[in-house]
C-alpha cells in the first residue's frame, strides 16, 4: 500500500546526534555518505526532517529549512535559500535539503492529486456514472483488448495502451454528454 502524506508542511524535529535510530544512521552513512559527527539535517521518509539541535545557528537553519519546504519550483528565492543553507551547515547539508525538498514536492503533489481524484470519484457516484459504465462493460473490455494488442498477430503487448483507449473513450463520452 502506498503512503500519501496528509501534512501541508513537513514536520521538523530537533534531535541530538546521539538520539538517531539505527535506520537514521544507515541512511546518514549509506545514502548521504556522511557520519553521525557531520549530522545536520536528515529526512525521515518524505514528510519528516530531522535537524541536529546541537549545531550553531540552529534557529536560522530551521528557518531556512522551513522556508525551503514552502517554496514551489518556480520560486526565485530557491537558489538563495539553498546557498544560505550551504553557508550555515555545509555542502552536504545543502544537498540533503535539496533532495528533501524534491521528495517533499513529489509527496505533496501526489497528496493533492489524490484529493482531487477522490472528489471526482464522489462526483461519479452522485451522477451514477459508474453504474452507467458497467452497462458498457463489454464494449470497454473490447476497447481495452484492442489497445492491449490482443488481436494483433505480432508478439507486441501494451497494457497501458488499452488503458489509454478506455480513458479516451470515457473522455469522448463525457464530451458527448456535455453537448
N, C-alpha and C positions, 0 to 999 in steps of 0.2 A: 504494500500500500504506500502510495506516495504521500509525503507530508507537505502541507502547504501552510505557510505562516499565517497567523491571524493578527500579527502585530503590525501597527502602522509605522513603527520605528524599531530598529534593532535594540535589544536590551544591552546596556553597557554595565559590566560587572567589574568592580575594582577588587583585585585579588593579589595576594603576595605570591612570589615565585615558588615558595615552599608549599603552597596550597594547590598547585596544579595536579590534576589527576594523571594517572598513567596514560590515558588516551590523549590528554593535552600534551604531555611530554613527548609522546610518539609523534603527534602532528608537528610539534615545535621542531623536533630533531629531523624527522624524515620527510616532511612535506615542505617546511620552510627553512630547513638546513641551518638552524640556529640552536642554541642550547639554553638551559634554564637561566644561566647568568646573563644572557642577552635578551631575555623575555621582556618585551614592552607591550606588544599587542598580539592577540591570538583569537581568531574566530572559532567559535564552537558552533557547529552547524552553520547556518547562514543568518540566523536572527539573534545570536548572542555574541558579543565581543568582549573578550577579557582584556583588561588593562592592568599593568603592573602598578599597583598603588604606591610602590616604593621609589618610583622614578622622580627625578627632578622635573619641575614644570608639569606635574601630572594634571593640574586643573586646566592648563592651556592645551595639553594633549587631548584631554577628554572633550573640551570644546571643539577642537579641530576634528576629532572623530565624529562627534555628533553632527557638526556642520557638513562633513563629507557625506554622511549617510543620508542626509536630507536632500542632497542635490540630485538633479537629473543629468542625463548625458550631455545636454546642451548648455549646461551651466558654465558661464565664463570664469567663475572663480575656482573651478575644479583644480586647475593646474596650481594656482597659488596655495590652495589648501594642502595639496599633496606636497608641494615644495616646503610649506611650513612644517608639515609632519616630518619630512626628511631632516630639516634643521633641528627639530626638537628631539627626535628619537632615532634618527639614522636611516640609512638607505633601505635596510632590510625591513624595518617597520613601515616605511612608506610603501614598499611592495606588498606587504601583508595587508595594509589598509586598502590599497587599490584592488587586490583580489577580494577582500571582504566586501568592498563596495560593489564590485561586479556581481558577486554571488547574491548580495542583498537585492540588487536591482532585479536580477532574474527571479528571485523568490517572490518579490513584491509584485512583479509583472504577472507571474503565474497566479498569485492570490487574487489580483484584480480581474484577470480573465476568468477565474473560477467563479467569482461573484457575479460577473456579467452572464456567464453561461447558466448559472443557477436561476437567474432572473428569467432568462429565455426559456428554460425548461418549465418554470412555473407558468409562464405565459402560454406555452404549448399545452399544458394541462388545462388551463382555463378555456382555451379555444378548441379543445378536443382534437388537436392536430395529430397527436399520437394515435388516437383511435381511428382517425381517417387514414393515416399512413398504413395501419395494419390491414385495411381493406385492399391496399395496393401492394401487399407484401410480395406476391408472386412476381409482379412486374419489377419491383425493386430488386428482388433476387436475380432476375434475368439481367437487369441492367448491371448489377454487380458482377455477375458471371461473365458478361461480355467484356467489361473492363478488366476483369481478372485474367482474361485471355483463355478462358476455359474452352472456347470453341475454335481457337487458333490451332493450326497444325504444327506450329513450332513449339519448342520447349519453354518459351518465354512465359513467365507468370508474374503478374504485377498486382499484388493485393491492393496497394494504395491507389492504383488507377481505378479499380472497382469502387472504392470509397469516394474518389473524386467524382465519378459519374453519378453515383447516388446523391451526393451533395448537390451537384449541378442540376439534377432532376428536381430535387426539393426546392432549390432556388428558382428554377423555372416555374414550378407550381405556385410558388409564393408570388412571383411577378404576375402570373395569370390571374390569381385571386385578387390582386390589387387593382386590376382593371386593365 
